[in-house]
Amino acid sequence: MSTPQTSAPAPQPSVSRPHRVLIIGSGFGGLFATKALSDPAVQVLMVARTGHHLFQPLLYQVATGILSEGVIAPPTRDVLASQDNVTVMLGDVKNIDIHERSVTAVTAGEDMVYDYDSLILAAGANQSWFGSPHFAEYAPGMKSIDDALELRGRIYGAFELAELAAAAGREDDVRRLLTFVVVGAGPTGVEMAGQLAELSKRTLRKEFRHIDPTQARIILVDAVDKVLAPFGDSLAAKTERSLTDLGIEVKLGRKVVDVDEGGVVLESTEDGSQERIEAQTKVWAAGVQGNPLGRKVAEQAGAELDRSGRVKVQPDLTLPGHPEVFVVGDLAAVDGVPGVAQGAIQEARHVADQILRRLRGEETGQAFEYFDKGSMATISRFRAVMKRGRIELTGYPAWVAWLAVHLFYIIGFKSQLATLLHWAVSFVGRDRSERTVTEQQVYARLALEYLGEDFRKQPKR
């Protein structure tokens, strides 16, 4: 009698888990890296301190009442809803251990730890007050929705308070309240100053009975010797003339040495003389400082930082000795790459390609190459400047090009349509649809700072 043979179980196909990519930040770098990693072999986890993707170049339009915050800050979950290999988690990343390949984030006072196989650090940059962070109390920056809403409250509130002061005969207060100082003559500062001029001279000019909004004094200040310095001498000179034509006072070669509730003190870079300007509303549009997470990973990897706190990465955007860690966007110091959206987008796509190449067993380590698509900035309605290589545009053609480019990069058709309608209301007409302000917008940031971190960590009932 033969012994029955026991058949061996059929070999099971090996199941390998997806490659885990952790992305910190939901800005241009984080978002476009996520969208480029749509391969099912990759599992993407995005951790960000906000639940929205911010189109930062248009923050000044939120601050001056042209656009609503929702138009330029769509929910990240909504943008990525159709990408099945992506998980989005809210959290403020406090620590990164590149040796253990772990990230610690705080969400509602609770520490959450996430592991990764590849890390993309796209945490961006914060506003810099050049070693004087106390200036921020009276001169908010322009880096977040909170900043823009606070400035909107301060700007429109200044006109309301000036009306009250004029009715009471307090002319000194009226002059201070109707003086606006914008610090920083780069694109953000120029655009903000131009919109303040438009707001006072077109939108509000017939709406008050005791003040004349067209007499508002708008001052653009910078320590450098030209506005829009990266655009070259010709466009810088044309921009300054356009600003002057709008009634904006341009004070170059002057650095801000003090800011208080009632004004600013400027110091000449030439002879050291000082000047005080009484101004209720100050806008800080100068300087950036890399997110502190950059220093944390640089110290662990032995990488250098530039003077703005950005990480000096390898040519392929990795950290020395850690090919699994990439830094992109405003936090990466790469020669020849300006801190603009296009730089972050191109870096993000390069990094995603490197990760996918590695998973396919292909050669990696290719150096990132930036393709300069040009720079542009608006000055006011129908006025802008644009530079791409040796091509320079000014006036109406540059303004139309600016509209088209910015409309293209706004995420989502609904947001694009809403933006177009708001622009028509503000630029063709003279109205602004988003003028609602509250005391909470103006005081919430300072109140939270006074209450401190302990208050934020307490459970709220």
TORKOL-4160 file (C-alpha; in steps of 0.2 Angstrom, whole numbers, padded with zeros to 4 digits, m for minus):
461
<pt num="1" X="0000" Y="0000" Z="0000"/>
<pt num="2" X="0008" Y="0016" Z="m0005"/>
<pt num="3" X="0009" Y="0030" Z="0007"/>
<pt num="4" X="m0001" Y="0046" Z="0002"/>
<pt num="5" X="0010" Y="0060" Z="m0003"/>
<pt num="6" X="0007" Y="0077" Z="0005"/>
<pt num="7" X="0008" Y="0091" Z="m0007"/>
<pt num="8" X="0018" Y="0106" Z="m0002"/>
<pt num="9" X="0008" Y="0122" Z="m0001"/>
<pt num="10" X="0009" Y="0133" Z="m0016"/>
<pt num="11" X="0022" Y="0147" Z="m0014"/>
<pt num="12" X="0013" Y="0163" Z="m0011"/>
<pt num="13" X="0019" Y="0179" Z="m0020"/>
<pt num="14" X="0029" Y="0190" Z="m0009"/>
<pt num="15" X="0019" Y="0206" Z="m0004"/>
<pt num="16" X="0030" Y="0221" Z="m0001"/>
<pt num="17" X="0023" Y="0236" Z="0007"/>
<pt num="18" X="0023" Y="0253" Z="m0002"/>
<pt num="19" X="0037" Y="0265" Z="0000"/>
<pt num="20" X="0032" Y="0277" Z="0014"/>
<pt num="21" X="0036" Y="0295" Z="0009"/>
<pt num="22" X="0032" Y="0308" Z="0023"/>
<pt num="23" X="0030" Y="0326" Z="0017"/>
<pt num="24" X="0031" Y="0340" Z="0029"/>
<pt num="25" X="0021" Y="0356" Z="0023"/>
<pt num="26" X="0007" Y="0359" Z="0012"/>
<pt num="27" X="0014" Y="0374" Z="0002"/>
<pt num="28" X="0019" Y="0373" Z="m0016"/>
<pt num="29" X="0034" Y="0361" Z="m0013"/>
<pt num="30" X="0024" Y="0349" Z="m0002"/>
<pt num="31" X="0008" Y="0349" Z="m0013"/>
<pt num="32" X="0017" Y="0347" Z="m0030"/>
<pt num="33" X="0028" Y="0333" Z="m0023"/>
<pt num="34" X="0013" Y="0324" Z="m0017"/>
<pt num="35" X="0004" Y="0326" Z="m0033"/>
<pt num="36" X="0019" Y="0320" Z="m0043"/>
<pt num="37" X="0020" Y="0304" Z="m0031"/>
<pt num="38" X="0004" Y="0296" Z="m0038"/>
<pt num="39" X="0012" Y="0280" Z="m0041"/>
<pt num="40" X="0003" Y="0265" Z="m0031"/>
<pt num="41" X="0021" Y="0259" Z="m0026"/>
<pt num="42" X="0021" Y="0274" Z="m0014"/>
<pt num="43" X="0011" Y="0278" Z="0001"/>
<pt num="44" X="0012" Y="0297" Z="0005"/>
<pt num="45" X="0009" Y="0305" Z="0022"/>
<pt num="46" X="0007" Y="0324" Z="0022"/>
<pt num="47" X="0009" Y="0332" Z="0039"/>
<pt num="48" X="0005" Y="0351" Z="0039"/>
<pt num="49" X="0001" Y="0364" Z="0053"/>
<pt num="50" X="m0013" Y="0370" Z="0043"/>
<pt num="51" X="m0027" Y="0362" Z="0033"/>
<pt num="52" X="m0026" Y="0372" Z="0018"/>
<pt num="53" X="m0014" Y="0375" Z="0003"/>
<pt num="54" X="m0010" Y="0394" Z="0003"/>
<pt num="55" X="m0007" Y="0403" Z="m0013"/>
<pt num="56" X="0005" Y="0415" Z="m0004"/>
<pt num="57" X="0008" Y="0428" Z="m0019"/>
<pt num="58" X="m0010" Y="0434" Z="m0017"/>
<pt num="59" X="m0010" Y="0437" Z="0002"/>
<pt num="60" X="m0009" Y="0455" Z="m0001"/>
<pt num="61" X="m0026" Y="0455" Z="m0010"/>
<pt num="62" X="m0034" Y="0446" Z="0005"/>
<pt num="63" X="m0027" Y="0460" Z="0016"/>
<pt num="64" X="m0034" Y="0474" Z="0005"/>
<pt num="65" X="m0051" Y="0466" Z="0003"/>
<pt num="66" X="m0050" Y="0460" Z="m0015"/>
<pt num="67" X="m0051" Y="0441" Z="m0012"/>
<pt num="68" X="m0058" Y="0430" Z="0001"/>
<pt num="69" X="m0046" Y="0419" Z="0011"/>
<pt num="70" X="m0055" Y="0403" Z="0004"/>
<pt num="71" X="m0051" Y="0408" Z="m0014"/>
<pt num="72" X="m0032" Y="0407" Z="m0011"/>
<pt num="73" X="m0032" Y="0394" Z="0002"/>
<pt num="74" X="m0042" Y="0378" Z="m0003"/>
<pt num="75" X="m0043" Y="0364" Z="0009"/>
<pt num="76" X="m0028" Y="0352" Z="0006"/>
<pt num="77" X="m0039" Y="0337" Z="0008"/>
<pt num="78" X="m0051" Y="0343" Z="m0005"/>
<pt num="79" X="m0036" Y="0346" Z="m0017"/>
<pt num="80" X="m0029" Y="0328" Z="m0014"/>
<pt num="81" X="m0046" Y="0319" Z="m0012"/>
<pt num="82" X="m0044" Y="0309" Z="m0028"/>
<pt num="83" X="m0026" Y="0303" Z="m0025"/>
<pt num="84" X="m0029" Y="0287" Z="m0016"/>
<pt num="85" X="m0011" Y="0284" Z="m0010"/>
<pt num="86" X="m0011" Y="0300" Z="0000"/>
<pt num="87" X="m0015" Y="0303" Z="0019"/>
<pt num="88" X="m0016" Y="0321" Z="0026"/>
<pt num="89" X="m0013" Y="0324" Z="0044"/>
<pt num="90" X="m0014" Y="0340" Z="0054"/>
<pt num="91" X="0001" Y="0343" Z="0065"/>
<pt num="92" X="0014" Y="0355" Z="0070"/>
<pt num="93" X="0031" Y="0346" Z="0067"/>
<pt num="94" X="0042" Y="0349" Z="0082"/>
<pt num="95" X="0056" Y="0336" Z="0079"/>
<pt num="96" X="0064" Y="0326" Z="0066"/>
<pt num="97" X="0076" Y="0312" Z="0069"/>
<pt num="98" X="0084" Y="0308" Z="0053"/>
<pt num="99" X="0094" Y="0293" Z="0060"/>
<pt num="100" X="0079" Y="0284" Z="0067"/>
<pt num="101" X="0068" Y="0290" Z="0052"/>
<pt num="102" X="0055" Y="0297" Z="0063"/>
<pt num="103" X="0045" Y="0314" Z="0064"/>
<pt num="104" X="0036" Y="0320" Z="0079"/>
<pt num="105" X="0021" Y="0332" Z="0077"/>
<pt num="106" X="0010" Y="0340" Z="0090"/>
<pt num="107" X="m0009" Y="0340" Z="0086"/>
<pt num="108" X="m0021" Y="0347" Z="0099"/>
<pt num="109" X="m0008" Y="0346" Z="0112"/>
<pt num="110" X="m0004" Y="0327" Z="0109"/>
<pt num="111" X="0012" Y="0321" Z="0102"/>
<pt num="112" X="0011" Y="0310" Z="0086"/>
<pt num="113" X="0026" Y="0300" Z="0079"/>
<pt num="114" X="0027" Y="0295" Z="0061"/>
<pt num="115" X="0040" Y="0284" Z="0053"/>
<pt num="116" X="0046" Y="0286" Z="0035"/>
<pt num="117" X="0057" Y="0278" Z="0021"/>
<pt num="118" X="0059" Y="0295" Z="0012"/>
<pt num="119" X="0057" Y="0312" Z="0019"/>
<pt num="120" X="0053" Y="0328" Z="0010"/>
<pt num="121" X="0055" Y="0343" Z="0020"/>
<pt num="122" X="0045" Y="0357" Z="0013"/>
<pt num="123" X="0041" Y="0368" Z="0028"/>
<pt num="124" X="0044" Y="0384" Z="0020"/>
<pt num="125" X="0051" Y="0400" Z="0028"/>
<pt num="126" X="0044" Y="0412" Z="0041"/>
<pt num="127" X="0044" Y="0431" Z="0042"/>
<pt num="128" X="0061" Y="0439" Z="0048"/>
<pt num="129" X="0061" Y="0455" Z="0057"/>
<pt num="130" X="0081" Y="0455" Z="0056"/>
<pt num="131" X="0084" Y="0452" Z="0074"/>
<pt num="132" X="0070" Y="0462" Z="0081"/>
<pt num="133" X="0056" Y="0451" Z="0083"/>
<pt num="134" X="0047" Y="0463" Z="0095"/>
<pt num="135" X="0043" Y="0474" Z="0079"/>
<pt num="136" X="0030" Y="0461" Z="0075"/>
<pt num="137" X="0019" Y="0467" Z="0088"/>
<pt num="138" X="0015" Y="0483" Z="0079"/>
<pt num="139" X="0021" Y="0478" Z="0061"/>
<pt num="140" X="0013" Y="0461" Z="0056"/>
<pt num="141" X="0021" Y="0451" Z="0042"/>
<pt num="142" X="0013" Y="0443" Z="0026"/>
<pt num="143" X="0016" Y="0425" Z="0027"/>
<pt num="144" X="m0001" Y="0417" Z="0033"/>
<pt num="145" X="m0020" Y="0419" Z="0031"/>
<pt num="146" X="m0020" Y="0425" Z="0049"/>
<pt num="147" X="m0007" Y="0439" Z="0045"/>
<pt num="148" X="m0018" Y="0444" Z="0030"/>
<pt num="149" X="m0034" Y="0445" Z="0040"/>
<pt num="150" X="m0026" Y="0455" Z="0054"/>
<pt num="151" X="m0019" Y="0467" Z="0042"/>
<pt num="152" X="m0036" Y="0469" Z="0034"/>
<pt num="153" X="m0043" Y="0473" Z="0051"/>
<pt num="154" X="m0029" Y="0486" Z="0054"/>
<pt num="155" X="m0031" Y="0494" Z="0037"/>
<pt num="156" X="m0049" Y="0497" Z="0036"/>
<pt num="157" X="m0050" Y="0500" Z="0055"/>
<pt num="158" X="m0037" Y="0514" Z="0052"/>
<pt num="159" X="m0050" Y="0523" Z="0041"/>
<pt num="160" X="m0064" Y="0521" Z="0053"/>
<pt num="161" X="m0054" Y="0527" Z="0068"/>
<pt num="162" X="m0048" Y="0542" Z="0057"/>
<pt num="163" X="m0066" Y="0547" Z="0054"/>
<pt num="164" X="m0070" Y="0547" Z="0072"/>
<pt num="165" X="m0054" Y="0557" Z="0076"/>
<pt num="166" X="m0059" Y="0570" Z="0062"/>
<pt num="167" X="m0076" Y="0572" Z="0069"/>
<pt num="168" X="m0069" Y="0576" Z="0086"/>
<pt num="169" X="m0057" Y="0588" Z="0079"/>
<pt num="170" X="m0041" Y="0578" Z="0083"/>
<pt num="171" X="m0031" Y="0582" Z="0067"/>
<pt num="172" X="m0014" Y="0575" Z="0074"/>
<pt num="173" X="m0023" Y="0558" Z="0076"/>
<pt num="174" X="m0031" Y="0559" Z="0059"/>
<pt num="175" X="m0013" Y="0561" Z="0051"/>
<pt num="176" X="m0006" Y="0547" Z="0060"/>
<pt num="177" X="m0021" Y="0535" Z="0057"/>
<pt num="178" X="m0020" Y="0539" Z="0038"/>
<pt num="179" X="m0002" Y="0536" Z="0037"/>
<pt num="180" X="0003" Y="0518" Z="0031"/>
<pt num="181" X="0021" Y="0512" Z="0031"/>
<pt num="182" X="0026" Y="0497" Z="0021"/>
<pt num="183" X="0043" Y="0490" Z="0025"/>
<pt num="184" X="0051" Y="0480" Z="0010"/>
<pt num="185" X="0053" Y="0486" Z="m0008"/>
<pt num="186" X="0052" Y="0468" Z="m0015"/>
<pt num="187" X="0037" Y="0462" Z="m0025"/>
<pt num="188" X="0026" Y="0459" Z="m0009"/>
<pt num="189" X="0030" Y="0477" Z="m0003"/>
<pt num="190" X="0027" Y="0485" Z="m0020"/>
<pt num="191" X="0011" Y="0476" Z="m0023"/>
<pt num="192" X="0004" Y="0480" Z="m0005"/>
<pt num="193" X="0009" Y="0499" Z="m0007"/>
<pt num="194" X="0001" Y="0499" Z="m0024"/>
<pt num="195" X="m0016" Y="0492" Z="m0017"/>
<pt num="196" X="m0016" Y="0504" Z="m0003"/>
<pt num="197" X="m0015" Y="0518" Z="m0015"/>
<pt num="198" X="m0029" Y="0510" Z="m0025"/>
<pt num="199" X="m0039" Y="0507" Z="m0010"/>
<pt num="200" X="m0038" Y="0525" Z="m0003"/>
<pt num="201" X="m0040" Y="0534" Z="m0020"/>
<pt num="202" X="m0053" Y="0524" Z="m0029"/>
<pt num="203" X="m0063" Y="0512" Z="m0017"/>
<pt num="204" X="m0065" Y="0523" Z="m0002"/>
<pt num="205" X="m0064" Y="0540" Z="m0009"/>
<pt num="206" X="m0083" Y="0545" Z="m0007"/>
<pt num="207" X="m0087" Y="0534" Z="0008"/>
<pt num="208" X="m0083" Y="0546" Z="0022"/>
<pt num="209" X="m0089" Y="0562" Z="0028"/>
<pt num="210" X="m0076" Y="0569" Z="0039"/>
<pt num="211" X="m0060" Y="0563" Z="0031"/>
<pt num="212" X="m0054" Y="0563" Z="0013"/>
<pt num="213" X="m0046" Y="0545" Z="0010"/>
<pt num="214" X="m0037" Y="0551" Z="m0005"/>
<pt num="215" X="m0026" Y="0561" Z="0006"/>
<pt num="216" X="m0019" Y="0545" Z="0015"/>
<pt num="217" X="0000" Y="0545" Z="0015"/>
<pt num="218" X="0008" Y="0528" Z="0009"/>
<pt num="219" X="0026" Y="0526" Z="0012"/>
<pt num="220" X="0037" Y="0512" Z="0005"/>
<pt num="221" X="0053" Y="0509" Z="0015"/>
<pt num="222" X="0069" Y="0499" Z="0012"/>
<pt num="223" X="0087" Y="0499" Z="0016"/>
<pt num="224" X="0092" Y="0494" Z="m0002"/>
<pt num="225" X="0094" Y="0508" Z="m0015"/>
<pt num="226" X="0081" Y="0502" Z="m0028"/>
<pt num="227" X="0064" Y="0494" Z="m0028"/>
<pt num="228" X="0062" Y="0477" Z="m0035"/>
<pt num="229" X="0081" Y="0475" Z="m0036"/>
<pt num="230" X="0082" Y="0458" Z="m0044"/>
<pt num="231" X="0072" Y="0464" Z="m0059"/>
<pt num="232" X="0087" Y="0475" Z="m0064"/>
<pt num="233" X="0090" Y="0494" Z="m0065"/>
<pt num="234" X="0078" Y="0498" Z="m0079"/>
<pt num="235" X="0063" Y="0490" Z="m0072"/>
<pt num="236" X="0067" Y="0496" Z="m0055"/>
<pt num="237" X="0068" Y="0514" Z="m0061"/>
<pt num="238" X="0051" Y="0512" Z="m0070"/>
<pt num="239" X="0043" Y="0504" Z="m0055"/>
<pt num="240" X="0049" Y="0518" Z="m0044"/>
<pt num="241" X="0042" Y="0531" Z="m0056"/>
<pt num="242" X="0025" Y="0522" Z="m0056"/>
<pt num="243" X="0024" Y="0521" Z="m0038"/>
<pt num="244" X="0028" Y="0540" Z="m0036"/>
<pt num="245" X="0014" Y="0544" Z="m0049"/>
<pt num="246" X="0002" Y="0535" Z="m0038"/>
<pt num="247" X="0007" Y="0546" Z="m0024"/>
<pt num="248" X="0017" Y="0534" Z="m0014"/>
<pt num="249" X="0032" Y="0540" Z="m0005"/>
<pt num="250" X="0047" Y="0529" Z="m0009"/>
<pt num="251" X="0061" Y="0530" Z="0005"/>
<pt num="252" X="0076" Y="0520" Z="0000"/>
<pt num="253" X="0093" Y="0518" Z="0009"/>
<pt num="254" X="0084" Y="0518" Z="0025"/>
<pt num="255" X="0082" Y="0504" Z="0038"/>
<pt num="256" X="0069" Y="0502" Z="0051"/>
<pt num="257" X="0078" Y="0504" Z="0068"/>
<pt num="258" X="0062" Y="0505" Z="0079"/>
<pt num="259" X="0044" Y="0501" Z="0078"/>
<pt num="260" X="0031" Y="0506" Z="0091"/>
<pt num="261" X="0012" Y="0508" Z="0092"/>
<pt num="262" X="0012" Y="0525" Z="0085"/>
<pt num="263" X="0025" Y="0524" Z="0071"/>
<pt num="264" X="0043" Y="0519" Z="0065"/>
<pt num="265" X="0060" Y="0526" Z="0066"/>
<pt num="266" X="0071" Y="0526" Z="0050"/>
<pt num="267" X="0090" Y="0527" Z="0049"/>
<pt num="268" X="0099" Y="0532" Z="0034"/>
<pt num="269" X="0111" Y="0519" Z="0028"/>
<pt num="270" X="0122" Y="0534" Z="0021"/>
<pt num="271" X="0125" Y="0545" Z="0035"/>
<pt num="272" X="0116" Y="0537" Z="0050"/>
<pt num="273" X="0103" Y="0551" Z="0052"/>
<pt num="274" X="0086" Y="0546" Z="0059"/>
<pt num="275" X="0068" Y="0551" Z="0055"/>
<pt num="276" X="0052" Y="0546" Z="0064"/>
<pt num="277" X="0036" Y="0544" Z="0055"/>
<pt num="278" X="0020" Y="0544" Z="0065"/>
<pt num="279" X="0010" Y="0530" Z="0057"/>
<pt num="280" X="m0004" Y="0519" Z="0065"/>
<pt num="281" X="m0003" Y="0505" Z="0052"/>
<pt num="282" X="0013" Y="0496" Z="0048"/>
<pt num="283" X="0016" Y="0481" Z="0036"/>
<pt num="284" X="0031" Y="0471" Z="0036"/>
<pt num="285" X="0035" Y="0464" Z="0019"/>
<pt num="286" X="0054" Y="0462" Z="0021"/>
<pt num="287" X="0065" Y="0447" Z="0025"/>
<pt num="288" X="0062" Y="0428" Z="0027"/>
<pt num="289" X="0069" Y="0416" Z="0039"/>
<pt num="290" X="0070" Y="0397" Z="0036"/>
<pt num="291" X="0059" Y="0386" Z="0047"/>
<pt num="292" X="0068" Y="0380" Z="0062"/>
<pt num="293" X="0066" Y="0362" Z="0056"/>
<pt num="294" X="0079" Y="0366" Z="0044"/>
<pt num="295" X="0092" Y="0369" Z="0058"/>
<pt num="296" X="0087" Y="0353" Z="0066"/>
<pt num="297" X="0090" Y="0342" Z="0051"/>
<pt num="298" X="0106" Y="0352" Z="0046"/>
<pt num="299" X="0114" Y="0349" Z="0063"/>
<pt num="300" X="0111" Y="0330" Z="0062"/>
<pt num="301" X="0117" Y="0328" Z="0044"/>
<pt num="302" X="0132" Y="0340" Z="0046"/>
<pt num="303" X="0124" Y="0352" Z="0033"/>
<pt num="304" X="0127" Y="0371" Z="0032"/>
<pt num="305" X="0114" Y="0385" Z="0034"/>
<pt num="306" X="0114" Y="0401" Z="0024"/>
<pt num="307" X="0112" Y="0418" Z="0034"/>
<pt num="308" X="0093" Y="0416" Z="0032"/>
<pt num="309" X="0093" Y="0399" Z="0040"/>
<pt num="310" X="0090" Y="0389" Z="0024"/>
<pt num="311" X="0098" Y="0372" Z="0022"/>
<pt num="312" X="0112" Y="0371" Z="0009"/>
<pt num="313" X="0107" Y="0355" Z="0001"/>
<pt num="314" X="0117" Y="0343" Z="m0011"/>
<pt num="315" X="0115" Y="0346" Z="m0030"/>
<pt num="316" X="0101" Y="0333" Z="m0030"/>
<pt num="317" X="0092" Y="0342" Z="m0015"/>
<pt num="318" X="0097" Y="0329" Z="m0002"/>
<pt num="319" X="0106" Y="0330" Z="0014"/>
<pt num="320" X="0124" Y="0325" Z="0015"/>
<pt num="321" X="0125" Y="0306" Z="0020"/>
<pt num="322" X="0106" Y="0305" Z="0019"/>
<pt num="323" X="0100" Y="0301" Z="0002"/>
<pt num="324" X="0082" Y="0298" Z="0009"/>
<pt num="325" X="0080" Y="0316" Z="0015"/>
<pt num="326" X="0076" Y="0330" Z="0003"/>
<pt num="327" X="0073" Y="0348" Z="0007"/>
<pt num="328" X="0063" Y="0359" Z="m0006"/>
<pt num="329" X="0055" Y="0376" Z="m0007"/>
<pt num="330" X="0059" Y="0391" Z="0003"/>
<pt num="331" X="0069" Y="0380" Z="0016"/>
<pt num="332" X="0082" Y="0375" Z="0003"/>
<pt num="333" X="0097" Y="0386" Z="m0002"/>
<pt num="334" X="0100" Y="0382" Z="m0020"/>
<pt num="335" X="0111" Y="0394" Z="m0030"/>
<pt num="336" X="0102" Y="0402" Z="m0044"/>
<pt num="337" X="0085" Y="0398" Z="m0037"/>
<pt num="338" X="0074" Y="0412" Z="m0031"/>
<pt num="339" X="0062" Y="0410" Z="m0017"/>
<pt num="340" X="0047" Y="0410" Z="m0028"/>
<pt num="341" X="0033" Y="0397" Z="m0031"/>
<pt num="342" X="0041" Y="0391" Z="m0048"/>
<pt num="343" X="0057" Y="0386" Z="m0038"/>
<pt num="344" X="0047" Y="0376" Z="m0026"/>
<pt num="345" X="0037" Y="0367" Z="m0039"/>
<pt num="346" X="0051" Y="0362" Z="m0050"/>
<pt num="347" X="0061" Y="0356" Z="m0035"/>
<pt num="348" X="0046" Y="0346" Z="m0029"/>
<pt num="349" X="0044" Y="0337" Z="m0046"/>
<pt num="350" X="0063" Y="0334" Z="m0046"/>
<pt num="351" X="0063" Y="0326" Z="m0029"/>
<pt num="352" X="0047" Y="0315" Z="m0033"/>
<pt num="353" X="0056" Y="0309" Z="m0049"/>
<pt num="354" X="0072" Y="0304" Z="m0039"/>
<pt num="355" X="0061" Y="0294" Z="m0027"/>
<pt num="356" X="0052" Y="0285" Z="m0041"/>
<pt num="357" X="0068" Y="0282" Z="m0050"/>
<pt num="358" X="0076" Y="0274" Z="m0034"/>
<pt num="359" X="0060" Y="0262" Z="m0033"/>
<pt num="360" X="0062" Y="0257" Z="m0051"/>
<pt num="361" X="0081" Y="0253" Z="m0048"/>
<pt num="362" X="0086" Y="0267" Z="m0060"/>
<pt num="363" X="0101" Y="0278" Z="m0058"/>
<pt num="364" X="0098" Y="0293" Z="m0046"/>
<pt num="365" X="0108" Y="0308" Z="m0039"/>
<pt num="366" X="0105" Y="0319" Z="m0054"/>
<pt num="367" X="0108" Y="0337" Z="m0050"/>
<pt num="368" X="0092" Y="0349" Z="m0050"/>
<pt num="369" X="0092" Y="0361" Z="m0064"/>
<pt num="370" X="0081" Y="0376" Z="m0062"/>
<pt num="371" X="0072" Y="0383" Z="m0077"/>
<pt num="372" X="0069" Y="0402" Z="m0075"/>
<pt num="373" X="0051" Y="0406" Z="m0081"/>
<pt num="374" X="0053" Y="0425" Z="m0076"/>
<pt num="375" X="0048" Y="0436" Z="m0063"/>
<pt num="376" X="0033" Y="0448" Z="m0061"/>
<pt num="377" X="0025" Y="0460" Z="m0050"/>
<pt num="378" X="0010" Y="0471" Z="m0050"/>
<pt num="379" X="0011" Y="0490" Z="m0046"/>
<pt num="380" X="m0008" Y="0494" Z="m0047"/>
<pt num="381" X="m0023" Y="0492" Z="m0058"/>
<pt num="382" X="m0017" Y="0490" Z="m0076"/>
<pt num="383" X="0002" Y="0492" Z="m0071"/>
<pt num="384" X="0014" Y="0478" Z="m0069"/>
<pt num="385" X="0032" Y="0473" Z="m0073"/>
<pt num="386" X="0039" Y="0457" Z="m0080"/>
<pt num="387" X="0056" Y="0450" Z="m0083"/>
<pt num="388" X="0061" Y="0434" Z="m0092"/>
<pt num="389" X="0079" Y="0433" Z="m0098"/>
<pt num="390" X="0082" Y="0449" Z="m0108"/>
<pt num="391" X="0063" Y="0451" Z="m0111"/>
<pt num="392" X="0056" Y="0465" Z="m0101"/>
<pt num="393" X="0037" Y="0471" Z="m0101"/>
<pt num="394" X="0029" Y="0485" Z="m0091"/>
<pt num="395" X="0012" Y="0493" Z="m0090"/>
<pt num="396" X="m0004" Y="0485" Z="m0097"/>
<pt num="397" X="0004" Y="0470" Z="m0106"/>
<pt num="398" X="0014" Y="0465" Z="m0091"/>
<pt num="399" X="m0002" Y="0467" Z="m0080"/>
<pt num="400" X="m0012" Y="0455" Z="m0092"/>
<pt num="401" X="0002" Y="0442" Z="m0091"/>
<pt num="402" X="0002" Y="0444" Z="m0072"/>
<pt num="403" X="m0016" Y="0440" Z="m0071"/>
<pt num="404" X="m0015" Y="0425" Z="m0083"/>
<pt num="405" X="0000" Y="0417" Z="m0074"/>
<pt num="406" X="m0008" Y="0419" Z="m0056"/>
<pt num="407" X="m0025" Y="0413" Z="m0062"/>
<pt num="408" X="m0017" Y="0398" Z="m0069"/>
<pt num="409" X="m0008" Y="0393" Z="m0053"/>
<pt num="410" X="m0023" Y="0395" Z="m0042"/>
<pt num="411" X="m0029" Y="0378" Z="m0037"/>
<pt num="412" X="m0046" Y="0373" Z="m0043"/>
<pt num="413" X="m0058" Y="0379" Z="m0056"/>
<pt num="414" X="m0070" Y="0386" Z="m0043"/>
<pt num="415" X="m0057" Y="0396" Z="m0035"/>
<pt num="416" X="m0051" Y="0402" Z="m0052"/>
<pt num="417" X="m0068" Y="0408" Z="m0057"/>
<pt num="418" X="m0071" Y="0416" Z="m0040"/>
<pt num="419" X="m0054" Y="0425" Z="m0042"/>
<pt num="420" X="m0059" Y="0431" Z="m0060"/>
<pt num="421" X="m0075" Y="0438" Z="m0054"/>
<pt num="422" X="m0067" Y="0447" Z="m0039"/>
<pt num="423" X="m0054" Y="0455" Z="m0050"/>
<pt num="424" X="m0067" Y="0461" Z="m0062"/>
<pt num="425" X="m0076" Y="0469" Z="m0047"/>
<pt num="426" X="m0061" Y="0477" Z="m0041"/>
<pt num="427" X="m0051" Y="0482" Z="m0056"/>
<pt num="428" X="m0064" Y="0486" Z="m0069"/>
<pt num="429" X="m0075" Y="0494" Z="m0056"/>
<pt num="430" X="m0069" Y="0501" Z="m0039"/>
<pt num="431" X="m0077" Y="0491" Z="m0026"/>
<pt num="432" X="m0070" Y="0477" Z="m0015"/>
<pt num="433" X="m0080" Y="0462" Z="m0010"/>
<pt num="434" X="m0071" Y="0457" Z="0005"/>
<pt num="435" X="m0071" Y="0471" Z="0017"/>
<pt num="436" X="m0078" Y="0463" Z="0033"/>
<pt num="437" X="m0067" Y="0465" Z="0048"/>
<pt num="438" X="m0068" Y="0461" Z="0066"/>
<pt num="439" X="m0059" Y="0465" Z="0082"/>
<pt num="440" X="m0054" Y="0447" Z="0083"/>
<pt num="441" X="m0044" Y="0448" Z="0067"/>
<pt num="442" X="m0034" Y="0462" Z="0074"/>
<pt num="443" X="m0031" Y="0456" Z="0092"/>
<pt num="444" X="m0031" Y="0437" Z="0092"/>
<pt num="445" X="m0013" Y="0435" Z="0087"/>
<pt num="446" X="m0007" Y="0446" Z="0101"/>
<pt num="447" X="m0019" Y="0439" Z="0114"/>
<pt num="448" X="m0013" Y="0421" Z="0110"/>
<pt num="449" X="0005" Y="0427" Z="0112"/>
<pt num="450" X="0002" Y="0435" Z="0129"/>
<pt num="451" X="m0007" Y="0420" Z="0135"/>
<pt num="452" X="0008" Y="0409" Z="0129"/>
<pt num="453" X="0010" Y="0391" Z="0124"/>
<pt num="454" X="0003" Y="0384" Z="0140"/>
<pt num="455" X="m0014" Y="0391" Z="0136"/>
<pt num="456" X="m0014" Y="0383" Z="0118"/>
<pt num="457" X="m0010" Y="0366" Z="0126"/>
<pt num="458" X="m0024" Y="0366" Z="0138"/>
<pt num="459" X="m0040" Y="0356" Z="0134"/>
<pt num="460" X="m0054" Y="0369" Z="0129"/>
<pt num="461" X="m0071" Y="0365" Z="0136"/>
